[in-house]
Amino acid sequence: MKLTKKQRAELRLKFGGRCAYCGCELPEKGWHADHVEAVLRVSEQCMKAAAKGIFKLKATGEVFNQGADCLDNLFPACAPCNLLKTSYSLEMFRKQVSLQADRGRRSSVNFRTAERFGLIEVVEKPVVFWFEKYQEESRDTAA
């Protein structure tokens, strides 16, 4: 779905001008319109690349989940959150976010060093997305 400038501006403000997931402030440009329920775009192998022995996919413009390609299914997101979320459901994305500290500890000497020197402290707590906090706050102020 191609958004108009007005739709994009309204979407950006949907959760106070912040990423629906982490809550960082979104700049005027450079943020993503995320499909909450994945659209799943159809891709096919690029035959020009295949002729050169390269495997490359290109989007066809078609989608598997046409019903999800609508304004009601879009959230404003920073690029890092949208790229990590990919086509995950909200609950699977929540799980992926919760695994990040353990992944950093296992695979990054920088993370382990910073943790050892007390520069990073991992806390065990549930992952709550910004839009959930924002919606709850909006309900509380409306009541």
Backbone as CSV, one residue per row, in Angstrom:
resi,resn,N_x,N_y,N_z,CA_x,CA_y,CA_z,C_x,C_y,C_z
1,MET,0.842,-1.181,0.000,0.000,0.000,0.000,0.879,1.233,0.000
2,LYS,0.602,2.112,-0.910,1.340,3.374,-1.019,0.591,4.436,-0.222
3,LEU,1.266,5.031,0.758,0.647,6.056,1.599,0.814,7.431,0.981
4,THR,-0.210,8.262,1.154,-0.091,9.661,0.755,0.747,10.371,1.819
5,LYS,1.198,11.584,1.521,1.953,12.368,2.507,1.123,12.584,3.770
6,LYS,-0.164,12.866,3.584,-1.054,13.111,4.731,-1.213,11.843,5.576
7,GLN,-1.423,10.697,4.925,-1.562,9.438,5.657,-0.282,9.111,6.419
8,ARG,0.850,9.344,5.781,2.132,9.057,6.424,2.344,9.960,7.643
9,ALA,1.993,11.232,7.508,2.124,12.167,8.639,1.205,11.754,9.787
10,GLU,-0.013,11.338,9.468,-0.956,10.885,10.501,-0.472,9.601,11.161
11,LEU,0.062,8.685,10.364,0.567,7.423,10.916,1.721,7.680,11.875
12,ARG,2.611,8.586,11.504,3.749,8.918,12.371,3.290,9.384,13.749
13,LEU,2.162,10.079,13.796,1.660,10.619,15.070,0.741,9.655,15.814
14,LYS,0.515,8.480,15.263,-0.424,7.508,15.851,-0.121,7.215,17.319
15,PHE,1.167,7.153,17.665,1.566,6.889,19.052,2.477,8.006,19.559
16,GLY,2.047,9.235,19.301,2.763,10.395,19.805,4.061,10.696,19.085
17,GLY,4.185,10.294,17.825,5.402,10.562,17.065,6.552,9.638,17.427
18,ARG,6.196,8.486,18.019,7.217,7.538,18.473,7.047,6.182,17.803
19,CYS,8.131,5.410,17.813,8.092,4.039,17.298,7.097,3.241,18.135
20,ALA,6.222,2.517,17.472,5.199,1.723,18.166,5.816,0.664,19.070
21,TYR,7.038,0.284,18.806,7.647,-0.827,19.531,8.600,-0.382,20.635
22,CYS,9.644,0.380,20.303,10.615,0.769,21.336,10.318,2.130,21.950
23,GLY,9.527,2.963,21.263,9.159,4.257,21.803,10.126,5.382,21.480
24,CYS,11.146,5.131,20.651,12.062,6.233,20.304,11.319,7.258,19.449
25,GLU,11.772,8.499,19.511,11.151,9.540,18.685,11.454,9.288,17.226
26,LEU,10.430,9.420,16.389,10.601,9.215,14.952,10.898,10.538,14.265
27,PRO,11.933,10.549,13.436,12.211,11.763,12.668,11.134,11.955,11.608
28,GLU,11.098,13.096,10.977,10.118,13.347,9.910,10.291,12.356,8.770
29,LYS,11.538,12.008,8.467,11.834,11.058,7.386,12.732,9.952,7.917
30,GLY,12.665,8.793,7.272,13.575,7.713,7.633,12.952,6.630,8.502
31,TRP,11.703,6.787,8.883,11.039,5.751,9.669,10.218,4.861,8.728
32,HIS,9.774,3.715,9.240,9.062,2.744,8.421,7.586,2.646,8.823
33,ALA,6.752,2.347,7.852,5.342,2.011,8.099,5.288,0.483,8.149
34,ASP,5.140,-0.071,9.348,5.198,-1.524,9.540,3.813,-2.153,9.467
35,HIS,3.703,-3.228,8.718,2.472,-4.023,8.729,2.499,-4.867,9.998
36,VAL,1.582,-4.602,10.936,1.539,-5.336,12.195,1.341,-6.820,11.893
37,GLU,0.327,-7.139,11.120,0.152,-8.494,10.608,0.829,-8.498,9.242
38,ALA,1.786,-9.397,9.076,2.619,-9.391,7.870,1.799,-9.526,6.590
39,VAL,2.244,-8.814,5.574,1.616,-8.869,4.247,2.191,-10.035,3.439
40,LEU,3.444,-10.349,3.629,4.140,-11.431,2.932,4.136,-11.225,1.427
41,ARG,5.114,-10.527,0.972,5.228,-10.197,-0.443,5.730,-11.397,-1.254
42,VAL,5.195,-11.544,-2.445,5.583,-12.628,-3.340,6.889,-12.240,-4.029
43,SER,7.842,-13.160,-4.032,9.123,-12.936,-4.698,9.380,-14.073,-5.678
44,GLU,10.216,-13.781,-6.646,10.621,-14.817,-7.594,12.101,-14.648,-7.872
45,GLN,12.723,-15.708,-8.365,14.140,-15.640,-8.664,14.375,-14.740,-9.868
46,CYS,15.385,-13.897,-9.746,15.782,-13.016,-10.847,16.543,-13.862,-11.868
47,MET,15.985,-13.996,-13.045,16.566,-14.866,-14.067,17.863,-14.290,-14.646
48,LYS,17.995,-12.969,-14.695,19.251,-12.365,-15.170,20.397,-12.749,-14.241
49,ALA,20.137,-12.674,-12.927,21.161,-13.053,-11.950,21.421,-14.555,-12.021
50,ALA,20.355,-15.348,-12.185,20.494,-16.804,-12.256,21.384,-17.208,-13.427
51,ALA,21.272,-16.488,-14.543,22.100,-16.785,-15.718,23.581,-16.592,-15.414
52,LYS,23.878,-15.771,-14.408,25.265,-15.535,-13.990,25.657,-16.421,-12.806
53,GLY,24.738,-17.340,-12.430,25.015,-18.237,-11.311,24.768,-17.615,-9.954
54,ILE,24.010,-16.516,-9.911,23.719,-15.807,-8.658,22.256,-16.030,-8.296
55,PHE,22.036,-16.403,-7.026,20.655,-16.559,-6.563,20.193,-15.228,-5.980
56,LYS,19.177,-14.636,-6.580,18.674,-13.332,-6.141,17.159,-13.330,-6.296
57,LEU,16.474,-12.872,-5.259,15.020,-12.768,-5.313,14.614,-11.338,-5.624
58,LYS,13.510,-11.203,-6.346,12.952,-9.867,-6.579,11.449,-9.925,-6.314
59,ALA,10.937,-8.828,-5.779,9.504,-8.754,-5.461,8.698,-8.639,-6.749
60,THR,7.550,-9.302,-6.768,6.684,-9.268,-7.957,5.649,-8.160,-7.877
61,GLY,5.449,-7.616,-6.664,4.397,-6.619,-6.462,3.136,-7.247,-5.898
62,GLU,3.055,-8.582,-5.953,1.901,-9.293,-5.395,2.147,-9.585,-3.917
63,VAL,1.058,-9.790,-3.181,1.160,-10.161,-1.774,0.285,-11.376,-1.497
64,PHE,0.706,-12.187,-0.516,-0.063,-13.365,-0.126,-1.255,-12.993,0.744
65,ASN,-1.078,-11.989,1.590,-2.088,-11.626,2.582,-2.649,-10.247,2.233
66,GLN,-3.397,-10.168,1.152,-3.907,-8.894,0.629,-4.706,-8.116,1.677
67,GLY,-5.484,-8.813,2.501,-6.316,-8.151,3.507,-5.522,-7.371,4.543
68,ALA,-4.266,-7.740,4.737,-3.426,-7.060,5.728,-2.773,-5.795,5.175
69,ASP,-2.898,-5.566,3.886,-2.275,-4.391,3.275,-3.235,-3.206,3.323
70,CYS,-3.481,-2.714,4.556,-4.427,-1.615,4.757,-3.916,-0.688,5.859
71,LEU,-4.448,0.515,5.889,-4.015,1.539,6.836,-4.206,1.113,8.291
72,ASP,-5.295,0.407,8.583,-5.546,-0.030,9.964,-4.496,-1.011,10.472
73,ASN,-3.774,-1.650,9.567,-2.778,-2.648,9.932,-1.356,-2.069,9.947
74,LEU,-1.224,-0.761,9.921,0.095,-0.138,9.905,0.412,0.544,11.230
75,PHE,1.640,0.361,11.680,2.170,1.053,12.853,3.424,1.801,12.422
76,PRO,3.691,2.969,13.014,4.954,3.647,12.749,6.079,2.939,13.505
77,ALA,7.205,2.732,12.845,8.311,2.016,13.488,9.643,2.614,13.063
78,CYS,10.600,2.594,13.994,11.960,2.966,13.620,12.507,1.832,12.756
79,ALA,13.503,2.147,11.955,14.067,1.137,11.052,14.607,-0.083,11.810
80,PRO,15.371,0.081,12.909,15.876,-1.111,13.599,14.762,-2.042,14.099
81,CYS,13.690,-1.485,14.649,12.589,-2.342,15.119,11.906,-3.045,13.952
82,ASN,11.628,-2.305,12.888,10.938,-2.911,11.742,11.791,-4.005,11.103
83,LEU,13.081,-3.779,11.000,13.963,-4.771,10.386,14.120,-6.006,11.270
84,LEU,14.103,-5.838,12.586,14.150,-6.994,13.487,12.822,-7.749,13.472
85,LYS,11.726,-7.026,13.404,10.401,-7.648,13.434,10.143,-8.495,12.196
86,THR,10.645,-8.085,11.054,10.397,-8.748,9.766,8.922,-9.119,9.659
87,SER,8.618,-10.397,9.522,7.213,-10.821,9.368,6.683,-11.513,10.617
88,TYR,7.368,-11.307,11.765,6.912,-11.927,13.011,5.560,-11.370,13.456
89,SER,4.790,-12.215,14.130,3.607,-11.740,14.845,4.108,-10.887,16.012
90,LEU,3.211,-10.134,16.645,3.621,-9.310,17.793,4.202,-10.164,18.911
91,GLU,3.596,-11.321,19.173,4.089,-12.160,20.272,5.435,-12.785,19.943
92,MET,5.647,-13.170,18.689,6.947,-13.722,18.301,8.012,-12.624,18.302
93,PHE,7.641,-11.411,17.913,8.575,-10.281,17.967,8.941,-9.995,19.422
94,ARG,7.959,-10.013,20.307,8.205,-9.799,21.738,9.235,-10.828,22.238
95,LYS,9.050,-12.068,21.829,9.977,-13.148,22.219,11.376,-12.867,21.671
96,GLN,11.476,-12.447,20.404,12.768,-12.152,19.805,13.478,-11.024,20.552
97,VAL,12.741,-9.985,20.925,13.339,-8.873,21.683,13.855,-9.391,23.025
98,SER,13.077,-10.252,23.676,13.479,-10.765,24.998,14.741,-11.610,24.937
99,LEU,15.080,-12.141,23.777,16.274,-12.994,23.625,17.548,-12.203,23.312
100,GLN,17.435,-10.907,23.054,18.576,-10.124,22.576,19.739,-10.051,23.557
101,ALA,19.483,-9.897,24.853,20.591,-9.792,25.821,21.369,-11.102,25.874
102,ASP,20.673,-12.234,25.896,21.369,-13.525,25.912,22.168,-13.734,24.630
103,ARG,21.612,-13.316,23.498,22.340,-13.438,22.229,23.600,-12.567,22.244
104,GLY,23.473,-11.355,22.768,24.631,-10.474,22.871,25.691,-11.066,23.782
105,ARG,25.265,-11.620,24.895,26.199,-12.223,25.850,26.942,-13.403,25.207
106,ARG,26.218,-14.216,24.442,26.831,-15.393,23.812,27.772,-15.034,22.661
107,SER,27.413,-14.025,21.885,28.143,-13.812,20.634,29.030,-12.572,20.585
108,SER,29.031,-11.755,21.612,29.790,-10.499,21.542,30.740,-10.347,22.728
109,VAL,32.026,-10.359,22.432,33.009,-10.103,23.476,32.840,-8.683,24.018
110,ASN,32.424,-7.740,23.159,32.193,-6.362,23.611,31.080,-6.313,24.648
111,PHE,29.991,-7.041,24.400,28.878,-7.077,25.355,29.353,-7.665,26.683
112,ARG,30.054,-8.807,26.611,30.507,-9.470,27.844,31.479,-8.586,28.624
113,THR,32.355,-7.883,27.918,33.303,-6.989,28.588,32.571,-5.832,29.265
114,ALA,31.656,-5.207,28.538,30.891,-4.095,29.116,30.083,-4.570,30.320
115,GLU,29.525,-5.766,30.234,28.758,-6.316,31.366,29.686,-6.581,32.554
116,ARG,30.859,-7.143,32.302,31.821,-7.448,33.357,32.265,-6.182,34.095
117,PHE,32.380,-5.076,33.368,32.815,-3.814,33.978,31.648,-2.976,34.501
118,GLY,30.465,-3.557,34.486,29.301,-2.869,35.037,28.729,-1.779,34.145
119,LEU,29.129,-1.755,32.880,28.616,-0.743,31.963,27.258,-1.146,31.390
120,ILE,26.980,-2.429,31.417,25.688,-2.959,30.978,25.139,-3.820,32.100
121,GLU,23.892,-3.630,32.416,23.235,-4.462,33.409,21.945,-4.998,32.791
122,VAL,21.872,-6.307,32.666,20.697,-6.934,32.081,19.657,-7.126,33.177
123,VAL,18.446,-6.689,32.890,17.344,-6.863,33.844,16.318,-7.819,33.234
124,GLU,15.787,-8.683,34.061,14.750,-9.609,33.623,13.399,-8.941,33.841
125,LYS,12.728,-8.640,32.746,11.405,-8.054,32.838,10.666,-8.330,31.537
126,PRO,9.358,-8.301,31.586,8.598,-8.564,30.361,8.800,-7.445,29.341
127,VAL,8.739,-7.806,28.079,8.842,-6.828,26.995,7.456,-6.221,26.789
128,VAL,7.364,-4.918,27.006,6.117,-4.186,26.783,6.396,-3.163,25.699
129,PHE,5.632,-3.238,24.630,5.838,-2.321,23.517,5.296,-0.936,23.850
130,TRP,5.869,0.081,23.205,5.452,1.460,23.420,3.965,1.650,23.156
131,PHE,3.448,1.055,22.070,2.037,1.268,21.744,1.134,0.741,22.847
132,GLU,1.558,-0.302,23.553,0.754,-0.839,24.667,0.727,0.148,25.827
133,LYS,1.877,0.731,26.140,1.941,1.752,27.194,1.127,2.982,26.800
134,TYR,1.282,3.398,25.548,0.596,4.586,25.027,-0.923,4.405,25.069
135,GLN,-1.392,3.237,24.625,-2.835,2.976,24.626,-3.381,2.906,26.045
136,GLU,-2.612,2.315,26.973,-3.069,2.238,28.362,-3.116,3.634,28.986
137,GLU,-2.102,4.439,28.696,-2.069,5.813,29.203,-3.250,6.617,28.648
138,SER,-3.568,6.413,27.375,-4.696,7.113,26.750,-6.013,6.702,27.398
139,ARG,-6.157,5.419,27.717,-7.380,4.934,28.404,-7.494,5.536,29.790
140,ASP,-6.323,5.604,30.497,-6.333,6.147,31.865,-6.723,7.627,31.880
141,THR,-6.233,8.401,30.902,-6.555,9.826,30.874,-7.985,10.070,30.399
142,ALA,-8.553,9.131,29.627,-9.930,9.257,29.151,-10.928,8.905,30.247
143,ALA,-10.490,8.103,31.202,-11.413,7.655,32.267,-11.578,8.662,33.366
